[in-house]
Amino acid sequence: MPAGWEPAPGAPIRAGDHYEQRESIASGCRFFRLRQLDGHVTAVLGLVQSATGEPLVNAQVGQRQLSDAEGVFAGLVEVTPGGWMTLRAAGHATGYARPASGPGGTALVEAWLTPFAIFQRVESGQTARLFLGDAAVPRVEVTLEGADFASNRVTVGLCELKLPDVGPLAAPLEPADDRHLTAAFSMEAFDSDGNAVSLAAERQVEVRIRDDGGTNTPPLLAWFDADAGKWRALPAACERAGPNRLTCHWPATLPLCGLFEAGPAPRFDTTGPGLHGRTGGSQLHQDPSAAEAAFDEDYKRHRARLQVRLRELEGVGDPTQDAETHAIMADMAAQARAYAAAYPNERGKVKLLNAAYQAGLLGEEALMEQLHGEATQLANDLARSLLGKGDCGRVREMLHMEAQLQLMGGDEALIEGLRQKIEQLYQECDLWIGTIQFTGWPSPSHPGLKPYVLQSGGSWSERHEVKMATHAKTRVLTGEDFIKLDFPEVVFEKTDDPCEQSITFFGRPTPASLTMNFGGSYDGRVFQVSQLVPATGAQPVSVVQRWVIQGEEDGGCITIIPGQEFPFPNYYTLIWHGFDRLGPPITIQEMLDGGTRSAGPFGEVIRGYEQIQNGLPFPNAGRYPFTSGWLTWQFIHVKKLLPLEP
């Protein structure tokens, strides 16, 4: 096609073509102009989820796209020369995904990002210890100094990834080797604005890892190079420090690295498609139930099995003629269908699409068409629901839904209805979106009882996804704050006593989510927003302590307190009631007023950070497993209509 060709309204957007995407605020119309762009930019439809199952809101995909409330994105995305996209979300390790052309020419991506298990602040002149697992016998442990980094103040995140969540699970190893990925980790450092920070010149990090390799030859450490699309081996980076103990030297903070070992590839056993039962449809912003999360885990294992099998056959066999490959494909398709039937949401739709794409690769044309048709019907149903309830705060979801229906050959009447609704909203709707992240790191010892020292547990966190939609004529602002609370178990023990004495902190339930609402006004320059109010049906969590106290008697131990629980109920969010229940340490209004304003790739940005102290010494210093934490915020003006210029 000649450069400059514009598709007629309603013409499909095709993968492989490179488009310049623009939005006309005056008309509310979107158009795509075909031209010669960088060969590493392509049109993609995708879904970003947390490894725990829920969609990731405001995840950054490349430099051009942000995911919406359902984790969906659609549009132009940068792709490395090796064919990989980079995905980032607050509180999560950087992820990688490889888009490929699927049914109907749709370039499809499905990605899971792993939340950091622990965060730690590292400042100049300080030393910090990060560990995963039990403090006394950690799975992974690293000690860092402020001088290790090229910035005076950084936040470091550390986590281990489940293998099915690793995007480049089956990417080749360089130099070529028949070893398989057996463990994957991420350690990243960020400055106060959330930008990645590298190690200082000539510094490296010693990471201690426990494995089950006994005294065998240590595994090979490698890091994923997205530009090349390969794992780069680091020969002799790991050595045995004892049975089942490795010491590895990382030359950098590595967003994704792994251990590779010889032997059979992981098999990713599953419980079988559809065995978890139906628990009802998922709604916008609802955390997945345990059953839905189990469905997701099984689907990911089938997907991983297929990736590994295809890698095994590279250069030695034809997957279209391989019985095992087709059996895995059948399992994956069955699991995708079972998920979509039980949970008819965006995640179910993308699973059907991905299964259709894989079936097409294997020459199963009939199965591909069936799955693609089921995905298209589900997309029509979701579009119909969104069209009925769409408002200013859902304009991004409607834009992405319109693009999806075009890509998938959806209902033309729905496409036209979405266009008209978007055009109306574009003439009256101004939209800011934001992310607020609080992280509290467990204290080395119990905040109120110093003899009790930290034994295990990760960071406690709040993640807020904020929308502020303003009617351009009335200036009335409607705000929504969707909050994800994650308060995992943190255990403190008295280690100088022969009998068990422990205090365990945790949230019930955890993770948990709830929605808060707020109102106000915005004229394009000044915000006036009210305090948060729990939305209808919002359920708080309880911060619980479990005490196990034993004492000595006749040379043995007797139980005095047998795991008694002490709940502190009605926790919503620190930016509503604070830790001491006397009021919030900071409000959304104060964040908007006190943040730094700058231009960004998606619009004007307001960002900032603040250290949050844990209120009064007692009882709160003993109610939570930390004494302070850091709160960061970022708001983006993604749909600018205000101020209206004369």
C-alpha positions in Angstrom: 0.0 0.0 0.0 1.3 3.5 -0.7 2.4 5.7 2.2 -0.3 8.1 3.2 -3.2 5.7 2.6 -6.0 6.1 5.2 -8.4 3.2 5.8 -12.1 4.1 5.5 -14.1 4.4 8.7 -14.5 0.9 10.2 -11.7 -0.6 8.1 -9.8 -3.3 10.1 -6.4 -2.4 11.7 -4.0 -5.1 10.6 -0.9 -6.5 12.4 2.2 -6.1 10.3 1.1 -2.7 9.0 2.6 0.2 10.8 0.3 3.0 11.8 0.5 6.5 13.1 -2.2 6.8 15.7 -3.8 10.1 16.5 -6.8 11.3 18.4 -8.9 14.4 17.5 -10.3 15.9 20.7 -12.5 18.3 18.6 -14.3 15.5 16.9 -13.8 12.5 19.2 -12.7 10.5 16.2 -9.6 8.3 16.0 -7.8 7.5 12.8 -4.8 5.5 11.7 -2.5 6.7 8.9 -0.4 4.0 7.3 3.2 5.2 6.8 6.8 4.0 7.1 7.5 4.1 10.8 10.4 2.5 12.7 10.3 -1.1 11.8 10.3 -2.0 15.5 6.8 -0.4 16.1 3.7 -2.4 15.5 0.0 -2.4 16.4 -0.9 -4.8 19.2 -3.9 -5.9 21.3 -2.9 -7.1 24.7 -3.7 -7.9 28.3 -1.4 -7.3 31.3 -2.1 -9.1 34.6 -0.5 -9.5 37.9 0.9 -13.0 38.6 -1.7 -13.2 41.3 -4.4 -13.0 38.7 -6.0 -9.6 38.7 -5.7 -7.1 35.8 -3.0 -4.5 36.1 -4.3 -1.0 35.7 -2.0 1.8 34.2 0.7 -0.7 33.3 3.1 1.0 30.9 3.6 -1.0 27.7 6.6 0.2 25.8 6.7 4.0 25.7 3.3 4.6 24.1 0.5 2.6 25.8 -1.1 2.4 29.3 -3.4 -0.5 30.2 -7.0 0.4 31.2 -9.1 -0.8 34.2 -9.3 -4.3 32.7 -5.6 -4.5 32.0 -6.2 -4.1 28.3 -4.2 -2.0 25.8 -4.5 -1.5 22.1 -2.4 0.5 19.8 1.2 1.0 18.7 3.9 -0.6 20.8 7.7 -0.6 20.5 9.2 -4.0 19.8 13.0 -4.7 20.3 15.1 -6.0 17.4 14.7 -9.4 19.0 10.9 -9.1 18.9 10.1 -8.4 22.5 8.0 -5.8 24.3 8.8 -4.3 27.7 6.0 -4.0 30.3 6.2 -2.1 33.7 3.8 -1.6 36.6 4.3 0.0 40.0 5.3 -2.6 42.6 6.0 -5.3 40.0 9.1 -6.6 38.3 9.6 -5.6 34.7 8.0 -8.1 32.3 8.7 -9.1 28.7 6.3 -10.4 26.1 6.6 -11.3 22.4 3.7 -10.3 20.2 2.9 -12.4 17.2 0.3 -12.3 14.4 -2.8 -14.4 15.3 -6.2 -15.1 13.8 -7.5 -12.3 11.6 -4.0 -10.7 11.6 -4.3 -9.6 15.3 -1.0 -9.1 17.0 -1.7 -10.5 20.4 0.1 -10.3 23.8 -0.8 -11.9 27.1 1.5 -11.1 30.0 1.8 -11.6 33.7 4.0 -9.4 35.9 5.3 -10.6 39.3 4.9 -8.3 42.3 8.0 -7.7 44.3 8.0 -9.8 47.5 10.0 -7.2 49.4 11.0 -3.6 49.0 13.8 -1.9 50.9 15.0 1.7 50.9 18.7 2.1 50.6 20.3 5.5 51.3 23.8 6.8 51.2 25.9 5.5 54.1 23.3 2.8 55.0 23.2 -1.0 54.6 20.1 -3.0 53.9 19.3 -6.7 53.9 16.7 -8.2 51.5 15.6 -11.8 51.7 12.9 -14.1 50.4 11.5 -16.8 52.7 12.6 -17.5 56.2 15.0 -14.9 57.7 17.1 -17.6 59.3 17.2 -19.8 56.2 16.3 -17.6 53.3 15.7 -18.8 49.8 17.4 -15.7 48.5 19.4 -13.1 50.4 21.4 -10.0 49.4 23.1 -7.3 51.4 23.3 -3.8 49.8 25.0 -0.6 50.6 24.1 2.9 49.5 27.5 3.1 47.7 26.4 0.2 45.4 24.1 2.5 43.4 24.5 5.5 41.1 22.0 7.4 43.2 22.0 8.5 46.8 18.6 7.2 47.6 17.0 4.2 46.0 14.2 1.6 46.6 15.2 -1.9 45.7 12.7 -4.6 44.9 13.3 -8.4 45.0 11.2 -11.4 43.9 11.3 -14.9 42.5 9.1 -15.6 39.5 7.0 -18.7 38.9 8.3 -20.2 35.7 4.9 -20.0 33.9 4.9 -16.3 34.5 8.3 -15.8 32.8 7.5 -14.4 29.3 10.8 -15.6 27.7 10.5 -19.0 29.3 11.5 -20.8 26.1 13.8 -18.1 24.6 17.2 -19.4 23.4 20.3 -19.4 25.6 23.4 -17.7 24.3 25.9 -19.4 23.9 23.6 -22.2 22.7 23.1 -24.9 25.3 20.6 -27.6 26.1 20.1 -26.5 29.7 16.6 -25.4 30.8 15.4 -22.5 33.0 14.7 -23.8 36.5 14.4 -20.6 38.6 13.9 -17.0 37.8 14.5 -13.8 39.8 14.3 -10.1 39.6 16.1 -7.3 41.5 15.5 -3.7 40.4 16.4 -0.3 41.9 14.4 2.9 41.5 14.8 6.5 42.4 12.1 8.6 44.0 10.5 9.3 40.6 10.3 5.6 39.8 13.1 5.7 37.3 15.4 2.7 37.1 18.8 3.1 38.8 21.9 1.1 37.9 24.8 -0.1 40.0 27.6 2.4 40.5 30.7 1.9 38.4 32.8 -1.2 39.2 30.2 -2.5 41.7 28.6 -5.9 41.7 26.1 -7.6 44.0 26.6 -10.8 45.9 23.4 -12.8 45.9 23.1 -16.0 48.1 20.6 -18.6 46.9 19.5 -21.9 48.4 18.7 -24.6 45.9 18.3 -28.4 46.0 21.5 -29.1 44.1 23.4 -30.6 47.0 27.1 -30.4 46.1 26.6 -30.7 42.4 28.1 -28.4 39.8 26.4 -25.0 40.2 23.8 -24.0 37.7 24.5 -21.4 35.0 23.3 -17.9 35.7 21.9 -15.9 32.7 20.0 -12.7 32.2 17.4 -11.9 29.6 18.5 -9.5 26.8 15.3 -8.2 25.3 17.1 -6.4 22.5 18.6 -9.7 21.3 15.7 -11.9 22.4 18.1 -14.3 24.2 19.3 -15.3 27.6 22.9 -14.2 28.0 25.0 -16.6 30.1 27.3 -15.3 32.8 29.8 -18.1 33.0 31.3 -18.8 36.5 28.9 -16.2 38.1 27.7 -18.8 40.6 29.7 -21.1 42.9 28.9 -23.6 45.6 29.2 -22.1 49.1 28.1 -25.4 50.7 25.4 -28.1 50.2 22.3 -26.6 48.6 23.9 -23.1 48.8 25.0 -20.9 46.0 26.8 -17.6 45.9 26.2 -15.7 42.7 27.7 -12.4 41.6 25.4 -10.1 39.6 27.1 -7.4 37.6 23.9 -5.3 37.6 20.5 -5.0 39.0 18.8 -7.5 36.7 15.1 -7.1 35.8 15.1 -10.8 34.8 17.7 -13.4 35.4 17.6 -17.2 35.9 19.3 -20.4 36.8 19.8 -22.9 34.0 20.4 -26.6 34.6 20.8 -29.7 32.5 18.3 -32.5 32.5 14.7 -32.9 31.5 12.6 -29.7 31.0 10.0 -28.8 33.6 6.7 -30.5 32.9 4.3 -28.0 34.5 1.8 -30.5 35.9 -1.8 -29.3 36.0 -5.0 -30.4 37.8 -6.8 -30.6 34.4 -9.1 -28.2 32.6 -12.2 -27.0 34.3 -11.8 -28.8 37.6 -12.2 -25.8 39.8 -15.8 -25.2 39.1 -17.8 -22.1 38.4 -18.1 -19.3 41.0 -19.7 -16.6 38.9 -18.7 -13.9 36.5 -15.9 -11.4 37.3 -16.7 -7.7 37.5 -14.7 -4.6 36.8 -12.0 -4.1 39.6 -12.9 -7.3 41.4 -10.0 -9.4 42.7 -10.2 -12.9 41.3 -11.6 -15.5 43.6 -9.5 -18.5 44.6 -11.2 -20.6 42.0 -10.6 -18.0 39.2 -6.9 -17.7 40.3 -6.7 -21.5 40.2 -8.1 -21.5 36.6 -5.5 -19.0 35.6 -2.7 -21.0 37.1 -3.7 -24.1 35.2 -4.1 -22.2 32.0 -0.6 -20.7 32.4 0.8 -24.2 33.0 -0.7 -25.5 29.8 0.7 -22.5 28.0 4.1 -23.0 29.5 4.0 -26.8 28.6 3.4 -25.8 25.0 6.2 -23.3 24.9 8.7 -25.8 26.3 7.5 -28.6 23.9 7.9 -26.3 20.9 11.4 -25.4 22.0 12.2 -29.1 22.4 11.2 -29.7 18.8 13.1 -26.9 17.3 15.4 -28.3 14.5 14.5 -31.9 15.3 10.8 -32.3 14.7 7.7 -30.9 13.1 5.2 -29.7 15.8 2.3 -30.0 13.4 3.0 -33.7 13.2 3.7 -34.2 16.9 1.0 -36.0 19.0 2.2 -34.7 22.3 2.0 -31.1 21.0 -1.5 -31.5 19.8 -2.5 -33.1 23.1 -1.2 -30.1 25.0 -3.0 -27.8 22.5 -6.3 -29.7 23.3 -5.7 -29.2 27.0 -4.9 -25.5 26.6 -8.0 -24.9 24.4 -10.2 -26.8 26.9 -8.8 -24.7 29.8 -9.4 -21.4 27.9 -13.0 -22.4 27.1 -13.6 -23.4 30.7 -12.2 -20.2 32.0 -14.2 -18.0 29.6 -17.4 -19.9 30.4 -16.9 -19.5 34.2 -15.5 -15.9 33.9 -16.7 -14.1 30.8 -14.4 -11.2 31.1 -11.4 -9.7 29.3 -9.1 -12.3 30.7 -11.3 -15.1 29.4 -11.6 -13.5 26.0 -7.8 -13.1 25.6 -7.3 -16.7 26.7 -9.6 -17.8 23.9 -7.7 -15.6 21.4 -4.3 -16.9 22.5 -5.5 -20.5 22.2 -6.8 -19.8 18.8 -3.5 -18.3 17.7 -1.6 -21.4 19.0 -4.0 -23.7 17.2 -3.5 -21.8 13.9 0.3 -22.2 14.3 -0.2 -26.0 14.6 -2.4 -26.2 11.5 -5.6 -26.8 13.5 -7.7 -24.5 11.3 -11.1 -25.7 12.5 -10.2 -25.3 16.2 -8.7 -21.9 15.5 -11.9 -20.6 13.8 -14.0 -22.0 16.6 -12.0 -20.4 19.4 -11.7 -17.1 17.5 -15.5 -17.1 17.0 -16.1 -17.7 20.7 -13.7 -14.9 21.6 -15.4 -12.5 19.2 -18.8 -13.3 20.6 -17.5 -12.7 24.1 -16.0 -9.4 22.9 -19.4 -8.3 21.5 -21.0 -9.2 24.9 -18.4 -7.2 26.8 -18.8 -4.2 24.4 -22.6 -4.3 24.8 -22.2 -4.1 28.6 -19.6 -1.4 28.5 -21.7 0.7 26.1 -24.7 0.5 28.5 -22.8 1.8 31.5 -19.9 3.7 30.0 -19.2 7.1 31.4 -16.3 9.6 31.3 -14.2 7.5 33.6 -14.5 4.5 31.2 -13.5 6.3 28.0 -10.2 4.5 27.8 -12.0 1.2 28.1 -14.3 2.2 25.3 -11.5 3.2 23.0 -9.7 -0.1 23.6 -13.0 -2.0 23.1 -13.6 -0.3 19.8 -10.1 -1.2 18.6 -10.6 -4.8 19.7 -13.9 -5.2 17.8 -12.2 -3.8 14.7 -9.3 -6.2 15.0 -11.5 -9.2 15.7 -14.3 -8.4 13.1 -16.9 -7.7 15.8 -20.4 -6.4 15.6 -20.5 -3.2 13.3 -23.5 -1.8 15.2 -21.5 -2.0 18.5 -18.5 -0.4 16.9 -20.6 2.5 15.6 -22.3 2.8 19.0 -19.0 3.0 20.8 -17.7 5.6 18.3 -20.7 7.8 18.9 -20.4 7.5 22.7 -16.7 8.3 22.6 -17.3 11.3 20.4 -19.9 12.6 22.9 -17.5 12.0 25.9 -14.6 13.6 24.1 -16.5 16.8 23.8 -17.4 17.0 27.5 -15.0 14.8 29.5 -11.6 15.6 31.0 -9.8 12.7 32.6 -6.8 12.2 34.9 -5.7 8.8 36.0 -3.2 8.1 38.8 -1.3 5.4 40.8 -0.5 5.8 44.5 1.8 3.2 46.0 2.6 2.8 49.7 5.2 0.3 50.9 6.0 -0.5 54.5 9.1 -2.6 55.2 9.1 -5.0 58.2 11.2 -3.7 61.0 14.3 -5.8 61.9 12.7 -6.3 65.3 9.1 -6.1 66.6 8.3 -2.4 66.8 7.0 -2.7 70.4 8.8 -5.7 71.8 12.5 -5.5 70.8 13.5 -9.0 71.9 11.4 -10.3 69.1 13.3 -10.3 65.8 12.1 -10.6 62.2 12.1 -14.2 61.0 10.1 -14.1 57.8 7.7 -12.0 55.7 7.7 -9.4 53.0 6.6 -5.8 52.5 3.1 -4.6 53.3 1.6 -2.5 50.5 -1.3 -0.4 49.3 -1.7 0.2 45.5 -4.3 2.8 44.5 -5.6 3.2 40.9 -7.3 6.6 40.8 -9.6 8.1 38.1 -10.7 11.8 38.2 -13.3 12.6 35.5 -14.5 16.2 35.1 -17.4 17.5 33.0 -15.9 20.3 31.0 -19.0 22.6 31.2 -20.0 22.1 34.9 -16.4 21.5 36.2 -17.8 18.9 38.5 -15.2 16.2 39.2 -16.1 12.6 40.0 -13.3 10.5 41.6 -12.8 6.8 42.1 -10.0 5.1 44.0 -9.7 1.3 43.5 -7.4 0.0 46.3 -5.4 -3.3 46.5 -4.2 -4.1 50.0 -1.6 -6.8 50.4 -0.6 -7.6 54.0 1.3 -10.9 53.9 2.4 -12.8 57.0 5.3 -11.3 58.9 6.7 -13.3 61.7 8.8 -12.1 64.7 10.3 -14.6 67.1 12.1 -14.4 70.4 15.3 -16.3 69.5 17.0 -16.2 72.8 14.4 -18.5 74.4 14.4 -22.3 74.0 10.6 -22.4 73.8 8.6 -20.9 71.0 7.6 -17.3 71.4 6.3 -15.7 68.2 4.0 -12.9 66.9 2.7 -13.1 63.4 1.1 -10.2 61.6 -1.2 -10.5 58.6 -4.2 -9.0 56.9 -7.6 -10.8 56.7 -8.4 -11.2 53.9 -5.2 -10.7 52.0 -4.8 -9.7 49.3 -8.0 -7.7 49.3 -9.5 -4.9 47.3 -12.1 -2.2 47.8 -13.3 1.0 46.2 -13.5 4.5 47.6 -15.2 7.5 46.0 -14.6 11.2 46.2 -15.9 14.4 44.5 -14.9 17.9 43.8 -14.2 20.3 41.0 -11.4 21.1 38.5 -11.1 24.0 36.1 -8.1 22.8 34.2 -5.6 24.5 36.7 -6.8 24.0 40.3 -8.2 20.9 41.9 -10.6 20.9 44.8 -11.3 17.3 46.0 -13.1 16.0 49.0 -12.1 13.3 51.4 -12.6 9.6 50.5 -15.8 7.8 51.2 -16.2 4.0 51.0 -18.2 2.9 48.0 -21.3 0.8 48.4 -20.2 -2.7 49.3 -16.6 -1.7 50.2 -15.3 -4.2 52.8 -12.4 -3.3 55.0 -9.7 -5.7 56.2 -8.6 -6.6 59.7 -5.0 -6.3 60.7 -4.5 -9.5 62.8 -1.8 -10.6 65.3 -1.4 -14.3 66.2 0.6 -14.9 69.4 2.2 -18.3 70.3 3.8 -18.1 73.7 5.4 -21.1 75.4 7.2 -21.3 78.7 9.6 -23.6 80.4 8.4 -26.2 82.9 10.3 -29.3 84.2 12.9 -29.0 81.5 10.3 -28.8 78.7 8.0 -26.3 77.1 4.4 -25.7 77.9 2.0 -23.6 75.8 0.7 -20.5 77.5 -0.9 -18.8 74.5 -1.8 -21.3 71.8 -2.0 -19.2 68.7 -4.5 -16.7 70.0 -5.5 -14.0 67.5 -6.0 -10.4 68.2 -7.8 -8.6 65.3 -7.8 -4.9 64.7 -10.7 -4.4 62.3 -11.9 -1.8 59.8 -8.7 -0.9 57.9 -9.5 0.8 54.6 -6.5 2.9 53.6 -3.9 5.0 55.3 -4.9 8.0 53.1 -8.4 8.0 54.7 -7.9 7.2 58.4 -4.1 6.9 58.8 -2.4 4.3 61.0 -3.4 6.0 64.3 -7.0 6.6 63.3 -6.6 10.3 64.0 -6.6 11.3 60.3 -4.6 10.6 57.1 -0.9 11.6 57.0 -1.5 12.9 53.4 -4.6 13.3 51.2 -5.1 13.2 47.4 -5.7 16.9 47.6 -2.3 17.4 49.2 -0.7 15.1 46.6 -2.1 17.2 43.8 -1.1 20.4 45.4 2.4 19.4 46.5 3.5 17.2 43.6 5.9 18.2 40.9 4.3 19.0 37.5 6.0 18.0 34.3 5.3 17.0 30.7 5.1 13.2 30.0 4.6 10.9 27.0 0.9 10.4 27.9 0.1 14.0 29.0 0.9 16.3 31.9 2.2 14.5 35.0 1.9 15.3 38.8 4.2 13.1 40.8 5.8 13.1 44.3 6.8 11.0 47.3 6.8 11.2 51.1 7.9 9.2 54.0 5.0 8.0 56.2 5.6 7.5 59.9 3.6 4.9 61.8 1.6 7.2 64.1 1.8 7.1 67.8 4.3 4.8 69.6 1.6 2.7 71.2 -0.5 0.8 70.5 0.1 1.3 66.8 3.9 0.6 66.9 2.8 -2.9 67.9 -0.2 -3.1 65.7 1.7 -3.1 62.4 5.0 -4.8 61.6 6.7 -1.6 60.5 7.4 1.8 61.9 7.5 3.8 58.6 7.2 3.4 54.9 7.3 5.4 51.6 4.4 6.6 49.6 4.8 7.6 45.9 2.2 9.0 43.6 1.8 9.9 39.9 -1.2 11.4 38.2 -1.4 11.6 34.4 -3.7 13.9 32.3 -4.6 11.3 29.7 -7.7 13.1 28.3 -7.1 16.9 28.3 -10.1 19.1 27.7 -9.7 21.6 30.5 -9.0 24.5 30.7 -11.3 25.6 27.9 -9.5 28.4 26.2 -11.6 31.4 25.0 
